[in-house]
Amino acid sequence: MSDRHVTTDDSWVPDACTLPTAERPLRLAEFNQFFRDAVRGADRLSPQHLRLQLDSAKHVEETARDLTARETSCCSFFTFDIVRPRPDSLTLDVRVPAAHVDVLDALAERATSVRVQR
C-alpha cells in the first residue's frame, strides 16, 4: 500500500503530510491564488523536478518564500529553491523524491490549470 494518496479534486494531499486536515483547504487556496497571480510559465525538467517561472516582483518572492517554508514544514519530502537569475527573473524549482512523483504531477497540473483560468 502507498504512503500517499492523490485525488483529482481539490482535496489531493499526500498521506505523509502533517498539516492538520482542517487547514488543508486553506493551504490549497493559498497555492491556487499564488499560481493564479504569480506563475508565468512551467517546465517539467524531469519526473522529479518542476520549474515555475514567476512574476519577478519583490512581493512575489516574499510570498513564495513564506508559502514554500510553510509547505516544507508539513510535507518535508518537497525541496523548494527560489532563485533570481537576473533582476527581472524569478524561478521556483520544486523537487521530490521518486516516491512522490505523483504529488509533483498533481502540483504541476494545478499550477498550469489554475494559471490558465485567470
C-alpha positions, 0 to 999 in steps of 0.5 A: 500500500502507498504512503500517499494518496492523490485525488483529482479534486481539490482535496489531493494531499499526500498521506505523509503530510502533517498539516492538520486536515482542517487547514488543508483547504486553506493551504490549497487556496493559498497555492491556487491564488499564488499560481493564479497571480504569480506563475508565468510559465512551467517546465517539467525538467524531469519526473522529479523536478518542476520549474515555475517561472514567476512574476519577478516582483519583490512581493512575489518572492516574499510570498513564495518564500513564506508559502514554500517554508510553510509547505516544507514544514508539513510535507518535508519530502518537497525541496523548494529553491527560489532563485533570481537569475537576473533582476527581472527573473524569478524561478521556483524549482520544486523537487521530490523524491521518486516516491512522490512523483505523483504529488509533483504531477498533481502540483504541476497540473494545478499550477498550469490549470489554475494559471490558465483560468485567470 
